[in-house]
């Protein structure tokens, strides 16, 4: 049953978008027996979590527990368990790699240069992501084109060249208002940090609330230039992959 058929009130025009999302997720699950949603536990990923778990779509869900997340973000694991009876799979960085980075550079060396920041992201996010995706044929993200200048060419379906698997971005053409209308309509649990001015949420030392007029990812790595603000999870996935068989 489509989420749009539930007893909810959706704004004009959003019902068709929700029905299309449900159909896309069903298609992804039908095409790929081994597929996972990578969830940051932020708004877009909670939307997808609800769309998957409320309808029993066969897409697994995991999250990268970097060791530097906000307490509010960690609390979302319990909220998902309580609401949906589902335990989100957690992937952690290799302790030895974290210890070596801290020994050589310091705990918060990522403020010193883009290179050191990317090294930290590689250890805490990219390497665990690679382990999480080992053996799957596709993964799903909550990325949207509207989020930042690095995502304006985002495709709904891409080839993840770094991992040679298919990558889906089902919310690519959704805007922020539509995301929040969905979350409100279905009473989806959301990270409390959103109400405090955090539209995009990552590790605690690398995320701040945004100021009026700033784009939604301005609070991520705010000390860097706009065109460097990716952690390495998505930068190798810009090729359309319609019709790719995996």
Steps between C-alpha positions, in 0.01 A plus 500: 500500500632845412579730791279755325192279564536532877275734698717808464467846355751577227541840334374535145736340254693297757280190486618415148860554606458262794340238278791528259749467787327187626501351151870583457594337831296191408680488164842532663423214738370286214809565286754452780479220753789656691442873545541735796405854598789698650333712768646803674183504717425851370173616338536354150622166627220482755254562217647205311513291818127552547425429135693174524405371846133606505437294186742213560718573198796262487775761527739477795596811697838582653672803647860606548567552870815709468568535871448878475123522456269727700315340790176596323604302193589195707158525661338444161601133507268451798222703338508288185497183710204625704298618200570226247640209701811513281864498608708717267833334425794708630844507344793643696846617392802278560627592848866462401460745209328757724771467766777541241340813353461655843856407597648656187279803456285557810133438573369802311764536229228519233470875568856552378463404133265345245742211463497417872124536510463260209736255667277503806189448283675216322569323830171571674259485204632380165681186617205387718265573208706275275470219753127560538449478124719195443290235330205722405404582142346841571464766767251777568566853629293799607692750288310782327613736222385802698734430791823647366701614200678163496169315440327704228564231236382215722325215318224284639699194394877497461793265469722510807830461319704472821310187607367385161142485624179692429414799714148640535404850614117474514459853641721668240224730376327560834526842661531572871135601540385171349728301731361670807141474378547123474660474843214696655227311316628160615621615844849369426746534790768758424831604652438779757797690358292596196285722721816673621613615156684188376354404159804281424649294781837327509763457768464737796830693460441542125138621511348827615157661473456710186432873490200663329543491124771232495455182294410179676856365509671822607536360850707204382878565507415871513866600502553362147407624152160393370646283224695276743206411723471127440643228721584252226191281530342634181758673281567196278137446401409747229434273202141412400434129520153452353463143387808378687462136592647378830 
